[in-house]
Amino acid sequence: MSDAPEADGNDVPLLRLADGLPDVIDTEKALAAYCDRIADGRGPVAIDAERASGYRYSNRAYLIQIKRSGAGIGLIDPTPFESLAPLQEAIGDEEWILHAATQDLPCLHEVGLHPSSLFDTELAGRLLHYPRVGLATLVETLLGVHLLKEHSAVDWSTRPLPEPWLEYAALDVEVLVELRDLLSEQLADSHKADWAGQEFEHLRGFEPAHRVDAWRRTSGLHKVRGRRSLAAVKALWETRDRIARERDVTPGRLIPDSALVAAAIAMPTNRGALMGTDGFHGRGASRHAKDWLAAIREAAELPEDDLPARGNRTDGPPPPRAWADRDPVAARRLEIARASVSEIAEDKDLPVENLLTPDHLRRAMWTPPSTREPVALLEGLIDQLTALGSRGWQVGLTGPALARAVLEAEDAGSGSSGGTDSGD
């Protein structure tokens, strides 16, 4: 139990562990005993994981918290185990309860844990249009207790883990089942339970997006002029990423993005000049100075034809600000469709981005089906949105509005001479 005060400044009671802090499970024997308790427990299973974001390169879990009625809380250190298959078997087909499932599912998959069904309390909060859906906020709003979050950014790869950190982690699953039940009731009362069910099922197949040309996300890249300097940023970024992966540290702990940009602009050719460049200080900069210089030299010697393009090539539509010049009819489609989707979202009391993924909306309006026969157009848009990953409830609510946007945009521009419909 925490020695913290009973309430914060707002006199909201502080959440405490009902059964005290359990020992960390880090042996096969202890894991087997807890798995037996999980198998004999009742109802859904609350699950959370702690990673060492900001400290480690990998996204692995360094602590997994579990709670099930009748089993109590388990704090599992996954690092000593090759797999947590016994835990997967003990949970079986029971529903998982997570908060912000996309954050934890990848690292849970790495240790052999895969949900048969799940309930995401954060996503439920979004569908119910709560203005803030962080776990602490929802717990305080719906359960009337205050959840401290002072250890959210600590290095969870630390061993042994301090007791205050463990208590913080355990509290994340302490009331997750109760929170799930309240949100489930509200979803049913607002006639959104089916929508939520489709969203939760979709989440089960979640995989992190693979970023093409991830080096282009370097902060401050807009300051770089010329393709040769871009090549230097790319070479330095890839070198830093390789070293960070080998050492399992966050890339920014070696040298910051600002250092990559400064070196790409200055193009230093020796250690002295490199270490005098903004951002090149500390052990990460000096220890790997030869690597940084080699990356810059590689970029300096790269043939002109191999230099990276200034713009980022994508398979999607151009930025919306460019639509009016490139395709005025498509720009009108997007304007009409956005307004319609916003009206539907307001009517259904949903965030616009949860009603329809903005990227799906843009893609459908940039290259809609070629037919303008209303029924065939709607069917084509339904197929298009479904192929992009939109769920059935989203397509059902927005498909007709998008079809009307396509037809109205062409009617509005039928007497003008500007632009050619990209869908034809």
Backbone hydrogen bonds, N-H to C=O, Kabsch-Sander energy under -0.5 kcal/mol:
donor,donor_aa,acceptor,acceptor_aa,energy
8,D,12,V,-1.3
11,D,8,D,-2.1
14,L,6,E,-3.1
15,L,146,H,-3.0
18,A,16,R,-0.5
20,G,17,L,-0.8
25,I,75,L,-3.5
26,D,24,V,-0.8
31,L,27,T,-2.4
32,A,28,E,-2.5
33,A,29,K,-2.0
34,Y,30,A,-2.1
35,C,31,L,-2.5
36,D,32,A,-1.8
37,R,33,A,-1.5
38,I,34,Y,-2.5
39,A,35,C,-2.6
40,D,36,D,-1.5
41,G,37,R,-0.6
41,G,38,I,-1.1
42,R,69,S,-2.9
45,V,95,E,-3.0
46,A,44,P,-0.5
46,A,67,K,-2.8
47,I,97,I,-2.8
48,D,65,Q,-2.0
50,E,63,L,-2.7
52,A,60,R,-0.5
55,Y,52,A,-2.3
56,R,52,A,-2.4
62,Y,50,E,-3.2
63,L,50,E,-1.0
64,I,76,I,-2.6
65,Q,48,D,-2.4
66,I,74,G,-2.4
67,K,46,A,-1.9
68,R,72,G,-1.0
69,S,42,R,-0.8
71,A,68,R,-2.6
72,G,68,R,-1.6
74,G,66,I,-2.7
75,L,23,D,-0.6
76,I,64,I,-3.2
76,I,74,G,-0.7
77,D,25,I,-2.4
77,D,75,L,-0.5
81,F,78,P,-1.3
84,L,111,V,-2.5
87,L,84,L,-0.8
88,Q,84,L,-1.9
89,E,85,A,-2.5
90,A,86,P,-2.0
91,I,87,L,-2.3
92,G,88,Q,-2.1
94,E,91,I,-1.7
96,W,117,S,-2.4
97,I,45,V,-2.5
98,L,119,F,-2.2
100,A,98,L,-0.5
103,Q,100,A,-1.7
104,D,100,A,-0.7
104,D,101,A,-0.6
105,L,101,A,-2.8
108,L,104,D,-2.0
109,H,105,L,-2.7
110,E,106,P,-1.5
111,V,107,C,-0.6
111,V,108,L,-0.7
112,G,109,H,-1.9
113,L,108,L,-2.4
114,H,112,G,-0.5
116,S,94,E,-0.5
119,F,96,W,-2.0
121,T,98,L,-2.6
121,T,119,F,-0.7
124,A,120,D,-2.4
125,G,121,T,-2.0
126,R,122,E,-1.8
127,L,123,L,-2.6
128,L,124,A,-1.7
129,H,126,R,-1.7
130,Y,125,G,-2.5
138,L,134,G,-2.5
139,V,135,L,-2.7
140,E,136,A,-2.1
141,T,137,T,-2.8
142,L,138,L,-2.9
143,L,138,L,-0.5
143,L,139,V,-2.0
144,G,139,V,-0.6
144,G,140,E,-0.9
145,V,139,V,-0.9
146,H,13,P,-3.7
148,L,146,H,-0.6
152,S,149,K,-1.3
154,V,151,H,-1.2
156,W,154,V,-1.1
158,T,155,D,-1.8
165,W,162,P,-0.5
166,L,162,P,-1.9
167,E,163,E,-2.5
168,Y,164,P,-2.0
169,A,165,W,-2.5
170,A,166,L,-2.6
171,L,167,E,-2.2
172,D,168,Y,-0.8
172,D,169,A,-0.8
173,V,170,A,-1.5
174,E,170,A,-0.7
175,V,171,L,-0.6
176,L,173,V,-0.6
179,L,175,V,-2.5
180,R,176,L,-2.4
181,D,177,V,-2.1
182,L,178,E,-1.8
183,L,179,L,-2.4
184,S,180,R,-2.6
185,E,181,D,-1.9
186,Q,182,L,-1.9
187,L,183,L,-2.5
188,A,184,S,-2.1
189,D,185,E,-2.5
190,S,186,Q,-1.9
191,H,188,A,-1.4
192,K,187,L,-3.2
193,A,187,L,-0.8
196,A,192,K,-2.6
197,G,193,A,-2.4
198,Q,194,D,-2.1
199,E,195,W,-2.2
200,F,196,A,-2.9
201,E,197,G,-2.2
202,H,198,Q,-2.1
203,L,199,E,-1.9
204,R,200,F,-1.0
204,R,201,E,-0.6
205,G,202,H,-1.2
206,F,203,L,-2.3
211,R,209,A,-0.6
212,V,210,H,-0.6
214,A,211,R,-0.7
216,R,213,D,-2.0
217,R,214,A,-2.0
218,T,215,W,-1.7
221,L,218,T,-1.7
223,K,220,G,-2.0
224,V,221,L,-1.8
230,L,226,G,-1.7
231,A,227,R,-2.2
232,A,228,R,-1.5
233,V,229,S,-2.2
234,K,230,L,-2.5
235,A,231,A,-2.6
236,L,232,A,-2.7
237,W,233,V,-3.0
238,E,234,K,-2.6
239,T,235,A,-2.0
240,R,236,L,-2.7
241,D,237,W,-2.7
242,R,238,E,-2.2
243,I,239,T,-2.4
244,A,240,R,-2.7
245,R,241,D,-2.4
246,E,242,R,-2.3
247,R,243,I,-2.2
248,D,244,A,-1.2
249,V,244,A,-1.9
250,T,55,Y,-1.0
253,R,250,T,-2.3
254,L,251,P,-1.9
255,I,251,P,-1.2
259,A,256,P,-0.9
260,L,256,P,-1.3
261,V,257,D,-2.1
262,A,258,S,-2.3
263,A,259,A,-2.5
264,A,260,L,-2.0
265,I,261,V,-1.7
266,A,262,A,-2.4
267,M,263,A,-3.1
274,L,270,N,-2.5
275,M,271,R,-3.0
276,G,272,G,-0.9
277,T,274,L,-1.9
280,F,277,T,-2.2
281,H,279,G,-1.5
286,S,282,G,-2.0
287,R,283,R,-2.9
288,H,284,G,-0.9
289,A,286,S,-1.4
292,W,288,H,-2.2
293,L,289,A,-2.6
294,A,290,K,-2.2
295,A,291,D,-2.1
296,I,292,W,-2.1
297,R,293,L,-2.6
298,E,294,A,-2.4
299,A,295,A,-2.0
300,A,296,I,-2.2
301,E,297,R,-1.7
302,L,299,A,-0.8
306,D,303,P,-1.6
307,L,304,E,-1.3
313,R,311,G,-0.6
322,A,319,P,-2.5
323,W,320,P,-1.4
324,A,320,P,-0.5
326,R,322,A,-2.0
327,D,323,W,-3.7
331,A,327,D,-2.1
332,R,328,P,-2.1
333,R,329,V,-2.5
334,L,330,A,-2.6
335,E,331,A,-2.2
336,I,332,R,-2.6
337,A,333,R,-2.9
338,R,334,L,-2.7
339,A,335,E,-1.9
340,S,336,I,-2.2
341,V,337,A,-2.8
342,S,338,R,-2.3
343,E,339,A,-1.8
344,I,340,S,-2.2
345,A,341,V,-2.6
346,E,342,S,-2.3
347,D,343,E,-2.3
348,K,344,I,-2.4
349,D,345,A,-0.6
349,D,346,E,-0.7
350,L,345,A,-2.6
354,N,351,P,-1.0
355,L,351,P,-1.4
356,L,352,V,-1.9
360,H,357,T,-0.7
361,L,357,T,-1.9
362,R,358,P,-2.4
363,R,359,D,-2.5
364,A,360,H,-2.3
365,M,361,L,-1.9
366,W,362,R,-2.0
367,T,363,R,-2.1
377,L,373,E,-3.0
378,L,374,P,-2.4
379,E,375,V,-2.4
380,G,376,A,-2.4
381,L,377,L,-2.4
382,I,378,L,-2.5
383,D,379,E,-2.3
384,Q,380,G,-2.3
385,L,381,L,-3.0
386,T,382,I,-2.3
387,A,383,D,-2.2
388,L,384,Q,-1.5
389,G,385,L,-0.9
389,G,386,T,-0.8
390,S,385,L,-2.4
395,V,391,R,-2.4
396,G,392,G,-2.6
397,L,393,W,-1.6
398,T,394,Q,-2.3
399,G,395,V,-2.8
402,L,398,T,-2.2
403,A,399,G,-2.3
404,R,400,P,-2.2
405,A,401,A,-1.9
406,V,402,L,-2.0
407,L,403,A,-1.9
408,E,404,R,-3.1
409,A,405,A,-2.2
410,E,406,V,-1.4
411,D,407,L,-2.0
412,A,408,E,-2.5
413,G,409,A,-1.3
414,S,411,D,-0.8
416,S,413,G,-1.3
424,D,421,D,-1.5
